[in-house]
């Protein structure tokens, strides 16, 4: 079988998003999953930067192409941190997980957050 080289399809995400935001209900639905979309864009960008196919990433992770495809798509499950670490290693990256305050929390706002959770 002949060796195939990876050639990503050109995609202007900003242009696509600007058009999609004009559709009724899209902005609200997108905002609800913004963090997931950001993660997927980072995964795809890292794989493209590494010049790897899904098959190559899957082989390095010890999984299947379909599992990598699910990871790179928005599905009904969230990947584990360990799975993200395996993917990151496969594409020559590291995973960084951080909790970033949305604003300077005060003791009162922290207590209110705890009440909102219960």
N, CA and C of each residue as an Amber inpcrd file, in Angstrom:
protein
   354
   0.8390000  -1.1670000   0.0000000   0.0000000   0.0000000   0.0000000
   0.8920000   1.2420000   0.0000000   0.5430000   2.2280000  -0.8010000
   1.3420000   3.4460000  -0.9140000   1.1870000   4.3110000   0.3300000
   2.2740000   4.9490000   0.7230000   2.2580000   5.8540000   1.8800000
   1.4620000   7.1000000   1.5250000   0.5460000   7.4560000   2.3980000
  -0.2590000   8.6500000   2.1790000   0.2420000   9.7590000   3.0830000
   0.2730000  10.9570000   2.5380000   0.6880000  12.0830000   3.3690000
  -0.5520000  12.8240000   3.8610000  -0.4050000  13.4320000   5.0020000
  -1.5090000  14.1550000   5.6240000  -1.6270000  15.5300000   4.9940000
  -2.8010000  15.8420000   4.4730000  -3.0620000  17.1530000   3.8860000
  -4.3630000  17.6840000   4.4700000  -4.2770000  18.5790000   5.4810000
  -5.5010000  19.0890000   6.1040000  -6.3240000  19.9210000   5.1270000
  -7.6190000  19.8820000   5.3250000  -8.5360000  20.6650000   4.5000000
  -8.5590000  22.0880000   5.0330000  -8.4610000  23.0540000   4.1230000
  -8.4890000  24.4590000   4.5410000  -9.8600000  24.7900000   5.1230000
  -9.8550000  25.4890000   6.2570000 -11.1070000  25.8540000   6.9180000
 -10.8960000  27.1620000   7.6600000 -11.6890000  28.1580000   7.3310000
 -11.6240000  29.4380000   8.0340000 -12.6820000  29.4040000   9.1230000
 -12.2630000  29.0370000  10.3270000 -13.2110000  28.8520000  11.4190000
 -13.9130000  30.1470000  11.7950000 -13.1780000  31.2440000  11.8090000
 -13.7790000  32.5330000  12.1780000 -14.8850000  32.9230000  11.1990000
 -14.6440000  32.7090000   9.9210000 -15.6540000  33.0180000   8.9000000
 -16.8780000  32.1110000   9.0650000 -16.6290000  30.8270000   9.2680000
 -17.7200000  29.8770000   9.4880000 -18.5530000  30.2810000  10.6940000
 -17.8890000  30.6190000  11.7810000 -18.5710000  30.9770000  13.0160000
 -19.3850000  32.2580000  12.8460000 -18.8310000  33.2320000  12.1560000
 -19.5540000  34.4870000  11.9190000 -20.8520000  34.2290000  11.1510000
 -20.7970000  33.3520000  10.1510000 -22.0220000  33.0120000   9.3860000
 -23.0060000  32.2490000  10.2600000 -22.4920000  31.3040000  11.0330000
 -23.3630000  30.4710000  11.8610000 -24.0450000  31.2810000  12.9520000
 -23.3610000  32.2770000  13.5120000 -23.9340000  33.0900000  14.5950000
 -25.1880000  33.8460000  14.1460000 -25.3570000  33.9960000  12.8600000
 -26.5320000  34.7000000  12.3250000 -27.7840000  33.8170000  12.3460000
 -27.6010000  32.5240000  12.4930000 -28.7440000  31.6030000  12.5180000
 -29.4440000  31.6660000  13.8630000 -30.7400000  31.5830000  13.8200000
 -31.5510000  31.6640000  15.0320000 -31.1820000  30.5440000  16.0110000
 -30.9150000  30.9300000  17.2470000 -30.6410000  29.9690000  18.3020000
 -29.2120000  29.4610000  18.3580000 -28.4240000  29.7540000  17.3260000
 -27.0690000  29.2140000  17.2870000 -26.1870000  29.8060000  18.3850000
 -26.2390000  31.1110000  18.5620000 -25.3580000  31.7700000  19.5340000
 -25.5580000  31.2110000  20.9410000 -26.8140000  30.9900000  21.3230000
 -27.0980000  30.4550000  22.6550000 -26.5790000  29.0270000  22.7920000
 -26.8300000  28.2190000  21.7720000 -26.3760000  26.8230000  21.8050000
 -24.8460000  26.7500000  21.8040000 -24.2220000  27.6140000  21.0400000
 -22.7620000  27.6310000  20.9790000 -22.1750000  28.0530000  22.3240000
 -22.7650000  29.0540000  22.9380000 -22.2670000  29.5520000  24.2230000
 -22.3190000  28.4700000  25.2980000 -23.3380000  27.6230000  25.2550000
 -23.4680000  26.5540000  26.2400000 -22.3280000  25.5480000  26.1630000
 -21.7380000  25.3980000  24.9800000 -20.6710000  24.3980000  24.7970000
 -19.3480000  25.0260000  24.3800000 -19.1720000  26.3100000  24.6710000
 -17.9850000  27.0420000  24.2210000 -16.6850000  26.3780000  24.6720000
 -16.6250000  25.9140000  25.9130000 -15.3970000  25.2770000  26.4110000
 -15.0800000  24.0040000  25.6370000 -16.1060000  23.2380000  25.3100000
 -15.8920000  22.0080000  24.5480000 -15.4070000  22.3150000  23.1410000
 -15.9960000  23.3370000  22.5060000 -15.5510000  23.7380000  21.1710000
 -14.0950000  24.1920000  21.1990000 -13.7290000  24.9210000  22.2380000
 -12.3480000  25.3910000  22.3610000 -11.3940000  24.2120000  22.4730000
 -11.7460000  23.2330000  23.2930000 -10.9030000  22.0490000  23.4500000
 -10.7500000  21.3140000  22.1220000 -11.8380000  21.1250000  21.4050000
 -11.7760000  20.4210000  20.1230000 -10.8730000  21.1690000  19.1440000
 -11.0040000  22.4990000  19.0860000 -10.1330000  23.2770000  18.1970000
  -8.6680000  23.0990000  18.5760000  -8.3770000  23.0520000  19.8790000
  -6.9990000  22.8500000  20.3200000  -6.4860000  21.4630000  19.9330000
  -7.3260000  20.4420000  20.0840000  -6.9220000  19.0850000  19.7010000
  -6.6010000  19.0240000  18.2110000  -7.5000000  19.5650000  17.3990000
  -7.3070000  19.5280000  15.9510000  -6.0790000  20.3270000  15.5270000
  -5.8790000  21.4820000  16.1440000  -4.7170000  22.3060000  15.8060000
  -3.4180000  21.5930000  16.1770000  -3.4000000  20.9360000  17.3220000
  -2.1980000  20.2160000  17.7530000  -1.8850000  19.0620000  16.8110000
  -2.9110000  18.3410000  16.3940000  -2.6790000  17.2170000  15.4700000
  -2.2020000  17.7330000  14.1160000  -2.8060000  18.8190000  13.6410000
  -2.3860000  19.4060000  12.3650000  -0.9380000  19.8920000  12.4490000
  -0.5940000  20.5410000  13.5600000   0.7730000  21.0360000  13.7520000
   1.7740000  19.8820000  13.7420000   1.3700000  18.7520000  14.3120000
   2.2430000  17.5720000  14.3440000   2.2730000  16.8580000  12.9970000
   1.3320000  17.1990000  12.1050000   1.2870000  16.5700000  10.7870000
   0.8800000  15.1110000  10.8430000  -0.0040000  14.7720000  11.7880000
  -0.4030000  13.3790000  11.9760000  -1.8310000  13.1350000  11.5440000
  -2.1000000  11.9160000  11.1340000  -3.4660000  11.4950000  10.8280000
  -4.1070000  10.9600000  12.1000000  -5.4120000  10.7870000  12.0730000
  -6.0940000  10.1700000  13.1990000  -5.5670000   8.7580000  13.4260000
  -5.2700000   8.0460000  12.3500000  -4.7390000   6.6890000  12.4750000
  -3.4000000   6.6830000  13.2120000  -2.5380000   7.6390000  12.8910000
  -1.2370000   7.7040000  13.5330000  -1.3580000   8.0540000  15.0160000
  -2.2520000   8.9780000  15.3300000  -2.4770000   9.3450000  16.7290000
  -3.0360000   8.1370000  17.4820000  -3.9850000   7.4430000  16.8580000
  -4.5880000   6.2670000  17.4890000  -3.5360000   5.2100000  17.7920000
  -2.6410000   4.9640000  16.8460000  -1.5910000   3.9610000  17.0590000
  -0.7060000   4.3500000  18.2320000  -0.3590000   5.6110000  18.3270000
   0.4880000   6.0810000  19.4300000  -0.2410000   5.9820000  20.7640000
  -1.5560000   6.2130000  20.7550000  -2.3430000   6.1520000  21.9890000
  -2.7190000   4.7330000  22.3720000  -2.5750000   3.8000000  21.4330000
  -2.9970000   2.4310000  21.6880000  -4.5040000   2.2730000  21.6160000
  -5.1170000   2.9970000  20.6820000  -6.5720000   2.9480000  20.5290000
  -6.9240000   2.8840000  19.0510000  -8.1650000   3.1460000  18.7170000
  -8.6180000   3.0640000  17.3350000  -8.8350000   4.4560000  16.7400000
  -8.8590000   4.5110000  15.4200000  -9.1360000   5.7660000  14.7230000
 -10.5070000   6.2960000  15.1210000 -11.4770000   5.4220000  15.2640000
 -12.8240000   5.8790000  15.6300000 -12.8400000   6.5060000  17.0230000
 -12.0020000   5.9930000  17.9330000 -11.9170000   6.5910000  19.2740000
 -11.3180000   7.9960000  19.1900000 -10.3100000   8.1790000  18.3470000
  -9.7190000   9.5040000  18.1570000 -10.7330000  10.4370000  17.5030000
 -11.4770000   9.9190000  16.5550000 -12.5150000  10.7210000  15.8990000
 -13.5600000  11.1930000  16.9040000 -13.9780000  10.3080000  17.7960000
 -14.9400000  10.6980000  18.8410000 -14.3440000  11.7460000  19.7700000
 -13.0660000  11.5890000  20.0980000 -12.3860000  12.5420000  20.9710000
 -12.3190000  13.9240000  20.3270000 -12.1030000  13.9570000  19.0210000
 -11.9820000  15.2240000  18.3020000 -13.3320000  15.8280000  17.9120000
 -14.4000000  15.1370000  18.2100000 -15.7330000  15.6420000  17.9200000
 -16.4520000  15.9530000  19.2170000 -17.5740000  16.6020000  19.0790000
 -18.3770000  16.8770000  20.2720000 -19.4020000  15.7670000  20.4080000
 -19.1800000  14.9230000  21.3680000 -20.0940000  13.8180000  21.5690000
 -20.8200000  13.9330000  22.8830000 -21.3490000  12.8190000  23.3080000
 -22.1280000  12.7870000  24.5470000 -21.2720000  12.4760000  25.7630000
 -19.9860000  12.2810000  25.5590000 -19.1210000  11.9670000  26.6890000
 -17.9690000  12.9640000  26.7480000 -17.4370000  13.1400000  27.9150000
 -16.2600000  13.9790000  28.1050000 -15.0630000  13.0700000  28.2990000
 -13.9560000  13.3690000  27.6390000 -12.7800000  12.5150000  27.7960000
 -12.1730000  12.6590000  29.1850000 -11.5470000  11.6070000  29.6480000
 -10.8530000  11.6700000  30.9360000  -9.5590000  12.4630000  30.7640000
  -9.0170000  12.9160000  31.8700000  -7.7430000  13.6250000  31.8380000
  -6.6620000  12.6880000  31.3030000  -6.7110000  11.4220000  31.6840000
  -5.7160000  10.4510000  31.2060000  -5.7820000  10.3090000  29.6810000
  -6.9840000  10.2770000  29.1170000  -7.1290000  10.1910000  27.6640000
  -6.5630000  11.4380000  26.9960000  -6.8350000  12.5980000  27.5680000
  -6.2740000  13.8400000  27.0180000  -4.7490000  13.8360000  27.0830000
  -4.1900000  13.2780000  28.1620000  -2.7330000  13.1860000  28.2830000
  -2.1530000  12.2760000  27.1950000  -2.8040000  11.1570000  26.9400000
  -2.3320000  10.2420000  25.8900000  -2.3680000  10.9310000  24.5350000
  -3.4560000  11.6330000  24.2480000  -3.5840000  12.3610000  22.9830000
  -2.4770000  13.4100000  22.8890000  -2.2810000  14.1620000  23.9740000
  -1.2640000  15.2140000  23.9830000   0.1200000  14.6380000  23.6970000
   0.4610000  13.5350000  24.3590000   1.7660000  12.9010000  24.1120000
   1.8990000  12.4870000  22.6580000   0.8160000  11.9580000  22.0790000
   0.8470000  11.4870000  20.6970000   1.1290000  12.6150000  19.7130000
   0.6740000  13.8300000  20.0350000   0.8650000  14.9670000  19.1150000
   1.9770000  15.9070000  19.5870000   2.7690000  15.4460000  20.5700000
   3.9140000  16.2290000  21.0190000   3.5700000  17.4130000  21.9030000
   2.5190000  17.2710000  22.6860000   2.0950000  18.3510000  23.5830000
   1.9620000  17.8290000  25.0070000   1.6300000  18.7280000  25.9050000
   1.3170000  18.3860000  27.2890000  -0.0510000  18.9670000  27.6120000
  -0.7320000  18.3770000  28.5680000  -2.0300000  18.8830000  29.0130000
  -1.7950000  19.7730000  30.2200000  -2.4650000  20.8980000  30.2250000
  -2.4170000  21.8050000  31.3730000  -3.8560000  22.0520000  31.8060000
  -4.1600000  21.7040000  33.0520000  -5.5020000  21.9120000  33.5900000
  -5.4040000  22.9590000  34.6800000  -6.2230000  23.9920000  34.5760000
  -6.1880000  25.0670000  35.5580000  -7.6100000  25.4830000  35.9030000
  -7.8010000  25.9290000  37.1100000  -9.0430000  26.5760000  37.5190000
  -8.7470000  28.0660000  37.5670000  -9.5010000  28.8310000  36.7980000
  -9.2620000  30.2660000  36.6960000 -10.4920000  30.9940000  37.2130000
 -10.3280000  31.8030000  38.2660000 -11.4830000  32.5400000  38.7930000
 -12.0610000  33.4690000  37.7290000 -13.3670000  33.5260000  37.6750000
 -13.9980000  34.4130000  36.7110000 -13.8930000  35.8600000  37.1560000
 -13.7480000  36.0780000  38.4610000 -13.4850000  37.3940000  39.0310000
 -12.8550000  37.1580000  40.3960000 -12.4080000  38.1950000  41.0460000
 -11.8090000  38.0170000  42.3770000 -12.9020000  37.6050000  43.3630000
 -12.9010000  36.3320000  43.7570000 -13.9530000  35.8970000  44.6790000
 -13.7380000  36.4650000  46.0830000 -14.8190000  36.7990000  46.7070000
 -14.7770000  37.2290000  48.0990000 -15.3000000  36.0820000  48.9400000
 -15.1080000  36.1690000  50.2270000 -15.6400000  35.1130000  51.1010000
 -17.1480000  35.0210000  50.9460000 -17.8070000  36.1650000  50.8360000
 -19.2680000  36.1650000  50.7070000 -19.6990000  35.4950000  49.4060000
 -19.0000000  35.7900000  48.2930000 -19.3970000  35.1830000  47.0220000
 -19.1020000  33.6870000  47.0110000 -18.0300000  33.2750000  47.7080000
 -17.7140000  31.8490000  47.8060000 -18.7850000  31.1190000  48.5940000
 -19.2160000  31.7240000  49.7050000 -20.2930000  31.1080000  50.4930000
 -21.5780000  31.0380000  49.6720000 -21.8620000  32.0810000  48.8940000
 -23.0680000  32.0790000  48.0610000 -22.9770000  30.9680000  47.0240000
 -21.7970000  30.7710000  46.4360000 -21.6070000  29.6930000  45.4520000
 -21.8880000  28.3440000  46.0880000 -21.4300000  28.1520000  47.3240000
 -21.6840000  26.8850000  48.0130000 -23.1860000  26.6940000  48.2650000
 -23.8820000  27.7650000  48.6180000 -25.3250000  27.6560000  48.8140000
 -26.0320000  27.3250000  47.4940000 -25.5320000  27.9020000  46.3900000
 -26.1500000  27.6520000  45.0790000 -25.9760000  26.2020000  44.6600000
 -24.9100000  25.5420000  45.1340000 -24.6520000  24.1440000  44.7760000
 -25.5430000  23.1810000  45.5480000 -25.9850000  23.5660000  46.7050000
 -26.7260000  22.6550000  47.5790000 -28.1570000  22.7300000  47.3850000
